[in-house]
Amino acid sequence: MLDLTFEAPKPKLISGAKHDWELVIGMEIHAQVSSNAKLFSGASTTFGAEPNSNVSFVDAAMPGMLPVINEFCVEQAVRSGLGLKAQINLRSAFDRKNYFYPDLPQGYQISQLYHPIVGEGEVIVEMAPGIARRVRIERIHLEQDAGKSIHDMDPTMSFVDLNRTGVALMEIVSRPDIRGPEEAAAYVAKLRQILRYLGTCDGNMQNGNLRADVNVSVCRPGQYAKYQATQDFSHLGTRCELKNMNSMRFIQMAIEVEARRQIAILEDGGTVDQETRLYDPDRNETRSMRSKEEAYDYRYFPCPDLLPLEIEEAWVDDIRARMPELPDEKKARFMRDFGLTDYDANVLTAELDAANFFDEVARGRDGKQAANWIINELFGRLNKEGLTIADTPVSATQLGGMIDLIAKGEITSKMAKDLFEILWTEGGDPAEVAAARGMKAVTDTGAIEKALDDLIAANPEQVEKAKVNAKLAGWFTGQVLKATGGKANPAVVNAMVAQKLGL
């Protein structure tokens, strides 16, 4: 594992007109479970289908239709809990959360409140190289998603699309351990990364597959320490929930503006009302959506259609045995086995596809060289073209083959850049392309030596300067490379220059 130093959360101090204030943030992440079918029906979860085409009788709440739990969704929740080092509860239960909304056909949501499937866990957020903070997870519970109300298709009517109704969600609830906007965004990014590595949620925030409800409050310096000592929430300020945030940047902006709104109220002698608010990025402001409900407002009671969910320890152990290598483990391996820097390992493990690509290229080769080509050349070109690693025209096999040619001294680094361009635009086998295009490094030391001798004889003043200042010897290397059309091996030329000049 990574060698990390854990530091206590550092609160972001915000200066009001009269006092300094500290931020306190907790988050509820709604992560759509990666599953082909919904939580209690066999209806498809395909995104972008025609409105109301992925709706079963169960989803539409037709009379007499009973939910049947999707075992794979349960497995995905357990896998997520294991990935977050959380307690797996062998017995959990579903409740009905009652409320009326046009896109909720049943008039209630089947959820878990009192007996969730996953208990306490943690997310390790690296805030700087080697410096991390621990955000505690309170629980993960399974629940149904609601449908979608559409208000912008007609000036007088709203429309309802029930395709999303009944899709399985994992609600991942954190403790109020997050102390600033940047840390909040880093937490969401790390959680998203872990879920994507696990394959339990695709993390597509644009499609709403991962959404954050952000609970924001402010308190005077010292009050959070009292909460930590007592776990008494009364030491913290009244929280407001920012609903359905689906952008890291907007999460940071919304926290900042909401904190300043609360501070202004408190310093003016008012009180902050506990409520749910929406963030308007165009106006950079939050506005009230509804007063914050408590559990009793929803009239929770055990779902009469579903027995308590009981799973076996052996089943959990089997899932644990099939767990993939997670981001921190992969990063530690890349640094240990390939000698990568913290930065390079971070870049290469940010997305699973990129990490797998590097693994394939670096296998049996110089890991640092593989990382340099992937990060600087491949990623640079992908970003320029607006492509992802999944769309790369240059495969791991091709890039690895090109690196092999460099290692054998058959092509120079300059030739390799030209070869990379050909592979990108035309494809082909690197060795065959290099041979067909006459890309072959000059390995005849006699030819290199003659070119260097001629250069030394013609430039006695430059020789004397290089003997005084060894850095100027690079001029000779450059000239020899130029004379050979860039086909000479720079390392061979450098060694020969040093020998000839007595450096």
C-alpha positions as CSV (number, residue, x, y, z in Angstrom):
1,M,0.0,0.0,0.0
2,L,0.9,3.6,-0.3
3,D,3.1,5.2,2.4
4,L,0.8,8.0,3.6
5,T,0.9,10.4,6.4
6,F,-2.6,11.1,7.7
7,E,-3.3,14.7,8.9
8,A,-6.2,16.0,10.8
9,P,-8.7,17.9,8.6
10,K,-7.7,21.5,8.2
11,P,-10.8,23.7,8.3
12,K,-11.1,26.4,5.7
13,L,-11.5,29.7,7.6
14,I,-13.9,32.2,6.0
15,S,-13.8,35.7,7.2
16,G,-17.1,37.3,7.8
17,A,-17.7,41.0,8.5
18,K,-17.5,40.3,12.2
19,H,-16.0,36.9,12.9
20,D,-14.0,34.0,11.4
21,W,-16.0,30.9,10.5
22,E,-15.2,27.3,9.8
23,L,-16.9,25.1,7.2
24,V,-18.3,21.7,8.0
25,I,-19.4,19.5,5.1
26,G,-21.0,16.1,4.9
27,M,-22.1,14.4,1.6
28,E,-24.6,11.9,0.4
29,I,-23.5,10.4,-2.9
30,H,-26.2,8.7,-5.1
31,A,-24.4,6.2,-7.3
32,Q,-26.4,4.3,-9.9
33,V,-25.6,0.6,-9.7
34,S,-24.0,-0.8,-12.8
35,S,-26.6,-3.4,-13.7
36,N,-28.6,-4.4,-16.8
37,A,-31.8,-4.6,-14.8
38,K,-33.5,-2.5,-12.2
39,L,-33.5,-3.2,-8.4
40,F,-36.9,-4.8,-8.2
41,S,-37.8,-5.6,-11.8
42,G,-36.3,-6.9,-15.0
43,A,-36.7,-3.7,-16.9
44,S,-33.6,-2.4,-18.8
45,T,-31.4,0.4,-17.4
46,T,-30.1,1.5,-20.8
47,F,-29.6,5.3,-20.8
48,G,-31.1,7.4,-23.6
49,A,-33.9,5.0,-24.5
50,E,-37.2,6.4,-25.8
51,P,-39.2,8.0,-22.9
52,N,-41.2,5.4,-20.9
53,S,-39.9,2.5,-22.9
54,N,-37.9,0.9,-20.0
55,V,-40.8,0.5,-17.7
56,S,-42.2,-2.7,-16.3
57,F,-45.6,-3.2,-14.5
58,V,-43.7,-3.1,-11.2
59,D,-42.0,0.2,-12.0
60,A,-45.4,1.7,-13.1
61,A,-47.0,0.5,-9.8
62,M,-49.7,-1.5,-11.5
63,P,-52.1,-3.1,-9.0
64,G,-50.9,-6.5,-7.7
65,M,-47.4,-6.2,-8.9
66,L,-44.8,-7.2,-6.3
67,P,-41.0,-6.4,-6.3
68,V,-38.5,-9.1,-6.6
69,I,-35.0,-8.1,-5.6
70,N,-32.1,-8.2,-8.1
71,E,-29.4,-10.3,-6.5
72,F,-26.7,-8.7,-8.8
73,C,-27.5,-5.3,-7.4
74,V,-27.0,-6.6,-3.9
75,E,-23.7,-8.1,-4.9
76,Q,-22.6,-4.7,-6.4
77,A,-23.5,-3.0,-3.1
78,V,-21.5,-5.5,-1.1
79,R,-18.5,-5.1,-3.5
80,S,-18.7,-1.3,-3.1
81,G,-18.7,-1.7,0.7
82,L,-15.6,-4.0,0.6
83,G,-13.9,-1.5,-1.7
84,L,-14.5,1.2,1.0
85,K,-13.2,-1.1,3.8
86,A,-16.7,-1.1,5.3
87,Q,-18.6,-3.4,7.5
88,I,-21.0,-5.7,5.5
89,N,-24.2,-6.3,7.3
90,L,-25.4,-9.9,6.8
91,R,-29.0,-8.8,7.6
92,S,-30.6,-5.7,6.2
93,A,-34.1,-4.6,5.5
94,F,-36.1,-2.3,3.2
95,D,-38.5,0.4,4.2
96,R,-41.1,2.5,2.5
97,K,-40.2,6.2,2.3
98,N,-43.6,7.8,1.6
99,Y,-43.9,11.0,-0.4
100,F,-45.9,12.2,-3.4
101,Y,-44.3,13.4,-6.6
102,P,-45.5,13.0,-10.2
103,D,-42.5,10.9,-11.2
104,L,-42.9,8.4,-8.3
105,P,-45.8,6.2,-9.4
106,Q,-45.9,4.1,-6.2
107,G,-46.2,7.2,-3.9
108,Y,-43.3,5.8,-2.0
109,Q,-39.7,4.9,-2.5
110,I,-38.3,1.5,-1.4
111,S,-35.1,2.3,0.5
112,Q,-33.0,1.3,3.5
113,L,-32.9,3.6,6.5
114,Y,-32.6,1.7,9.8
115,H,-30.9,-1.4,8.6
116,P,-28.6,-0.7,5.6
117,I,-26.6,-3.4,3.8
118,V,-23.3,-1.7,4.4
119,G,-22.1,0.0,7.6
120,E,-19.1,2.1,8.5
121,G,-16.2,2.5,6.1
122,E,-13.7,5.1,4.9
123,V,-12.4,6.9,1.8
124,I,-8.7,7.9,1.8
125,V,-8.3,11.3,0.0
126,E,-4.7,12.2,-0.9
127,M,-4.5,16.0,-0.7
128,A,-0.8,16.3,-1.6
129,P,1.9,13.8,-2.4
130,G,2.1,11.5,0.7
131,I,-0.4,13.5,2.7
132,A,-3.9,12.1,3.1
133,R,-7.1,12.6,5.0
134,R,-9.6,10.0,6.1
135,V,-13.3,10.7,5.4
136,R,-15.5,8.3,7.3
137,I,-18.4,6.6,5.6
138,E,-21.5,6.2,7.9
139,R,-23.4,3.7,5.7
140,I,-24.3,2.6,2.2
141,H,-27.9,1.7,1.6
142,L,-29.8,0.5,-1.5
143,E,-32.8,2.3,-2.8
144,Q,-34.9,2.9,-6.0
145,D,-34.4,5.9,-8.1
146,A,-37.4,8.1,-9.0
147,G,-38.4,9.0,-12.5
148,K,-37.8,12.4,-14.2
149,S,-40.1,15.3,-14.6
150,I,-39.4,17.4,-17.7
151,H,-40.6,21.0,-17.6
152,D,-38.9,22.6,-20.7
153,M,-40.7,20.9,-23.6
154,D,-44.0,22.8,-23.4
155,P,-44.9,26.2,-21.9
156,T,-48.0,24.9,-20.1
157,M,-47.4,21.3,-19.4
158,S,-44.8,19.1,-17.7
159,F,-43.9,15.6,-18.9
160,V,-42.9,12.5,-16.9
161,D,-40.3,9.9,-18.1
162,L,-40.4,6.8,-15.9
163,N,-37.3,5.1,-17.5
164,R,-35.2,5.8,-14.5
165,T,-37.9,4.7,-12.0
166,G,-36.8,1.7,-10.0
167,V,-33.1,1.9,-11.1
168,A,-30.9,0.7,-8.3
169,L,-29.0,3.4,-6.4
170,M,-26.4,3.2,-3.7
171,E,-26.6,6.1,-1.3
172,I,-23.2,6.6,0.2
173,V,-23.4,8.8,3.3
174,S,-20.3,10.4,4.8
175,R,-19.7,11.8,8.3
176,P,-19.2,15.6,8.5
177,D,-15.5,15.1,8.1
178,I,-14.9,17.4,5.0
179,R,-13.7,20.9,5.8
180,G,-13.4,22.7,2.6
181,P,-14.6,22.9,-1.1
182,E,-11.4,21.5,-2.5
183,E,-11.5,18.6,-0.1
184,A,-15.2,18.0,-1.0
185,A,-14.4,17.8,-4.7
186,A,-11.3,15.5,-4.0
187,Y,-13.5,13.2,-2.0
188,V,-16.1,12.9,-4.8
189,A,-13.4,12.3,-7.3
190,K,-11.7,9.6,-5.2
191,L,-15.0,7.8,-4.4
192,R,-16.0,7.9,-8.1
193,Q,-12.6,6.5,-9.0
194,I,-13.0,3.6,-6.6
195,L,-16.5,2.7,-7.8
196,R,-15.3,2.8,-11.4
197,Y,-12.4,0.4,-10.6
198,L,-14.8,-1.9,-8.8
199,G,-17.2,-1.8,-11.8
200,T,-20.2,-1.0,-9.5
201,C,-21.0,2.4,-10.9
202,D,-19.8,4.0,-14.2
203,G,-19.6,7.4,-12.4
204,N,-21.0,9.3,-15.4
205,M,-22.1,12.6,-13.8
206,Q,-23.4,14.1,-17.0
207,N,-26.0,11.3,-17.3
208,G,-26.9,11.7,-13.6
209,N,-25.4,8.3,-12.7
210,L,-23.5,9.8,-9.9
211,R,-25.0,12.8,-8.0
212,A,-24.0,14.5,-4.8
213,D,-26.2,16.0,-2.1
214,V,-23.9,18.3,-0.1
215,N,-24.7,19.3,3.5
216,V,-23.1,22.6,4.3
217,S,-22.9,24.3,7.7
218,V,-20.7,26.9,9.4
219,C,-19.5,27.2,12.9
220,R,-17.2,29.4,15.0
221,P,-13.6,28.2,15.4
222,G,-13.3,25.5,18.1
223,Q,-16.8,24.2,17.8
224,Y,-15.9,21.4,15.5
225,A,-13.3,20.2,18.0
226,K,-16.0,19.9,20.6
227,Y,-18.1,17.9,18.1
228,Q,-15.2,15.5,17.5
229,A,-14.7,15.0,21.3
230,T,-18.4,14.4,22.0
231,Q,-20.0,13.5,18.6
232,D,-22.7,15.9,19.6
233,F,-24.0,17.6,16.5
234,S,-25.4,20.6,18.5
235,H,-21.8,22.0,18.4
236,L,-22.1,22.4,14.6
237,G,-24.2,24.9,12.8
238,T,-27.6,24.2,11.1
239,R,-26.9,22.5,7.9
240,C,-28.5,23.1,4.5
241,E,-28.5,20.5,1.8
242,L,-27.5,21.4,-1.8
243,K,-29.4,18.9,-3.9
244,N,-28.3,16.9,-7.0
245,M,-24.9,18.3,-7.7
246,N,-23.3,16.7,-10.8
247,S,-20.1,18.6,-11.3
248,M,-16.9,18.8,-9.3
249,R,-16.5,22.5,-10.2
250,F,-20.1,23.4,-9.3
251,I,-19.8,21.5,-6.0
252,Q,-16.9,23.8,-5.0
253,M,-18.6,26.9,-6.1
254,A,-21.9,26.0,-4.4
255,I,-20.2,25.3,-1.1
256,E,-18.4,28.6,-1.1
257,V,-21.5,30.7,-2.0
258,E,-23.8,28.8,0.5
259,A,-21.3,29.2,3.3
260,R,-21.1,32.9,2.7
261,R,-25.0,33.1,2.6
262,Q,-25.2,31.4,6.0
263,I,-22.5,33.6,7.5
264,A,-24.2,36.8,6.4
265,I,-27.5,35.6,8.1
266,L,-25.7,34.7,11.3
267,E,-23.7,37.9,11.6
268,D,-26.9,39.9,11.0
269,G,-28.4,38.2,14.0
270,G,-30.6,35.8,12.2
271,T,-30.9,32.0,12.2
272,V,-30.2,29.5,9.4
273,D,-33.2,27.4,8.5
274,Q,-32.6,23.7,7.8
275,E,-33.7,23.2,4.3
276,T,-32.9,21.8,0.9
277,R,-31.6,24.2,-1.6
278,L,-30.6,24.2,-5.3
279,Y,-27.5,25.8,-6.8
280,D,-27.9,28.1,-9.8
281,P,-24.5,28.2,-11.6
282,D,-25.6,31.0,-13.9
283,R,-26.3,33.3,-11.0
284,N,-23.8,31.6,-8.7
285,E,-26.4,31.5,-5.9
286,T,-28.4,29.0,-4.0
287,R,-32.2,29.2,-3.6
288,S,-34.6,27.4,-1.4
289,M,-36.3,24.3,-2.7
290,R,-38.1,23.0,0.4
291,S,-37.8,22.9,4.1
292,K,-35.6,20.0,5.2
293,E,-37.5,16.9,6.0
294,E,-36.8,14.6,8.9
295,A,-37.3,10.8,8.9
296,Y,-40.7,11.1,10.5
297,D,-41.9,13.4,7.7
298,Y,-41.7,10.4,5.3
299,R,-43.6,8.0,7.6
300,Y,-41.0,5.3,7.2
301,F,-42.2,1.7,7.9
302,P,-40.9,-1.7,6.9
303,C,-41.8,-2.6,3.3
304,P,-44.5,-5.3,3.6
305,D,-43.7,-6.7,0.2
306,L,-40.1,-7.6,1.0
307,L,-38.6,-9.9,3.7
308,P,-35.5,-8.8,5.5
309,L,-32.4,-9.4,3.3
310,E,-30.2,-12.1,4.7
311,I,-26.8,-13.0,3.1
312,E,-24.2,-15.5,4.0
313,E,-20.7,-14.8,5.1
314,A,-19.4,-17.3,2.6
315,W,-21.0,-15.3,-0.2
316,V,-19.4,-12.1,1.0
317,D,-16.0,-14.0,1.2
318,D,-16.4,-15.1,-2.4
319,I,-17.0,-11.5,-3.5
320,R,-14.0,-10.4,-1.5
321,A,-11.8,-13.1,-3.2
322,R,-12.7,-11.6,-6.6
323,M,-12.0,-8.0,-5.7
324,P,-9.9,-6.2,-8.3
325,E,-6.7,-4.2,-7.6
326,L,-7.9,-0.8,-6.4
327,P,-6.5,2.6,-7.2
328,D,-4.2,3.0,-4.2
329,E,-2.9,-0.5,-4.5
330,K,-2.2,0.0,-8.2
331,K,-0.5,3.3,-7.7
332,A,1.7,1.8,-5.0
333,R,2.7,-1.1,-7.4
334,F,3.5,1.3,-10.2
335,M,5.8,3.3,-8.0
336,R,7.4,0.2,-6.5
337,D,7.8,-2.0,-9.5
338,F,8.4,0.6,-12.2
339,G,10.1,3.4,-10.2
340,L,7.4,5.9,-11.2
341,T,7.1,9.3,-9.5
342,D,4.0,10.0,-7.4
343,Y,2.8,12.4,-10.1
344,D,3.2,10.0,-13.0
345,A,1.6,7.1,-11.0
346,N,-1.4,9.4,-10.1
347,V,-1.9,10.3,-13.8
348,L,-1.7,6.7,-14.9
349,T,-4.1,5.4,-12.3
350,A,-6.7,8.2,-12.5
351,E,-8.7,6.0,-14.9
352,L,-8.8,2.2,-15.0
353,D,-8.4,2.1,-18.8
354,A,-5.3,4.2,-18.7
355,A,-3.8,2.1,-15.9
356,N,-4.5,-1.1,-17.9
357,F,-2.9,0.4,-21.0
358,F,0.2,1.3,-19.1
359,D,0.4,-2.2,-17.5
360,E,0.4,-3.7,-21.0
361,V,3.0,-1.4,-22.4
362,A,5.3,-1.5,-19.4
363,R,5.2,-5.3,-19.0
364,G,8.8,-6.5,-19.6
365,R,10.0,-3.0,-20.6
366,D,11.4,0.2,-19.0
367,G,8.5,1.4,-17.0
368,K,9.7,5.0,-16.8
369,Q,10.1,5.2,-20.6
370,A,6.7,3.7,-21.1
371,A,5.2,6.2,-18.7
372,N,6.9,9.1,-20.5
373,W,5.6,8.0,-23.9
374,I,2.0,7.5,-22.6
375,I,1.8,10.7,-20.5
376,N,3.6,13.1,-22.8
377,E,3.0,11.9,-26.3
378,L,-0.1,9.7,-26.2
379,F,-2.2,11.6,-23.6
380,G,-1.1,14.9,-25.1
381,R,-2.3,13.8,-28.5
382,L,-5.5,12.3,-27.1
383,N,-6.3,15.6,-25.3
384,K,-5.6,17.6,-28.4
385,E,-8.0,15.4,-30.5
386,G,-10.6,15.3,-27.7
387,L,-10.3,11.5,-27.5
388,T,-10.2,9.1,-24.6
389,I,-7.7,6.2,-24.1
390,A,-10.5,3.8,-25.3
391,D,-10.4,5.6,-28.6
392,T,-6.6,5.7,-29.1
393,P,-5.5,4.9,-32.7
394,V,-2.2,3.7,-31.2
395,S,-2.6,0.4,-29.3
396,A,-0.6,-0.7,-26.4
397,T,1.0,-3.4,-28.6
398,Q,2.0,-0.8,-31.1
399,L,3.5,1.6,-28.6
400,G,5.3,-1.3,-26.8
401,G,6.7,-2.4,-30.1
402,M,8.0,1.1,-30.8
403,I,9.6,1.3,-27.4
404,D,11.3,-2.1,-28.1
405,L,12.9,-0.5,-31.3
406,I,14.3,2.3,-29.2
407,A,15.7,-0.1,-26.6
408,K,17.4,-2.1,-29.3
409,G,19.0,1.0,-30.7
410,E,17.3,0.4,-34.0
411,I,15.6,3.9,-34.0
412,T,16.4,7.1,-32.2
413,S,14.1,9.1,-30.1
414,K,13.6,11.6,-32.9
415,M,12.7,8.8,-35.3
416,A,10.3,7.4,-32.7
417,K,8.3,10.6,-32.7
418,D,8.0,10.5,-36.5
419,L,7.1,6.8,-36.2
420,F,4.5,7.6,-33.6
421,E,2.9,10.1,-35.9
422,I,2.7,7.5,-38.7
423,L,1.2,4.9,-36.3
424,W,-1.4,7.4,-35.2
425,T,-2.5,8.4,-38.7
426,E,-1.9,5.2,-40.7
427,G,-1.4,2.4,-38.2
428,G,0.7,-0.7,-38.9
429,D,3.4,-2.8,-37.2
430,P,6.1,-0.5,-35.8
431,A,9.0,-2.6,-37.0
432,E,7.6,-3.0,-40.5
433,V,6.8,0.7,-40.8
434,A,10.3,1.7,-39.6
435,A,11.9,-0.7,-42.2
436,A,9.6,0.5,-45.0
437,R,10.3,4.2,-44.3
438,G,14.1,3.7,-44.0
439,M,14.0,4.6,-40.3
440,K,17.2,3.0,-39.1
441,A,19.6,4.4,-36.6
442,V,23.2,4.8,-37.7
443,T,25.2,2.1,-35.7
444,D,28.4,2.4,-37.7
445,T,30.7,4.0,-35.2
446,G,33.2,4.5,-37.9
447,A,30.9,6.8,-39.8
448,I,30.0,8.7,-36.6
449,E,33.7,9.0,-35.7
450,K,34.6,10.4,-39.1
451,A,31.8,13.0,-39.0
452,L,33.0,14.1,-35.5
453,D,36.7,14.2,-36.5
454,D,35.9,16.5,-39.4
455,L,33.8,18.7,-37.1
456,I,36.6,19.0,-34.5
457,A,39.2,19.8,-37.1
458,A,37.1,22.5,-38.6
459,N,36.2,24.2,-35.3
460,P,39.3,24.5,-33.0
461,E,37.8,27.5,-31.2
462,Q,34.7,25.6,-30.3
463,V,36.9,22.7,-29.0
464,E,38.7,25.0,-26.6
465,K,35.4,26.5,-25.4
466,A,34.1,23.0,-24.7
467,K,37.2,22.0,-22.8
468,V,36.6,25.0,-20.5
469,N,32.9,24.5,-20.2
470,A,31.8,20.9,-20.7
471,K,28.2,22.0,-21.3
472,L,29.2,23.4,-24.7
473,A,30.2,20.0,-25.9
474,G,26.5,19.5,-26.7
475,W,27.1,21.6,-29.7
476,F,29.2,18.8,-31.3
477,T,26.6,16.2,-30.5
478,G,23.9,18.4,-32.2
479,Q,26.1,18.9,-35.3
480,V,26.8,15.2,-35.7
481,L,23.2,14.3,-35.3
482,K,22.4,17.0,-38.0
483,A,25.1,15.6,-40.3
484,T,23.6,12.1,-40.0
485,G,20.1,13.2,-40.5
486,G,19.2,12.5,-36.9
487,K,19.9,8.8,-37.4
488,A,22.9,8.5,-35.0
489,N,22.3,7.3,-31.5
490,P,22.6,10.4,-29.2
491,A,24.1,8.3,-26.4
492,V,26.8,6.9,-28.6
493,V,27.6,10.4,-30.0
494,N,27.8,11.9,-26.5
495,A,30.2,9.2,-25.3
496,M,32.4,9.7,-28.4
497,V,32.4,13.5,-28.0
498,A,33.5,13.2,-24.4
499,Q,36.3,10.8,-25.3
500,K,37.6,12.9,-28.2
501,L,37.6,16.1,-26.2
502,G,39.0,14.5,-23.1
503,L,36.1,15.6,-21.0
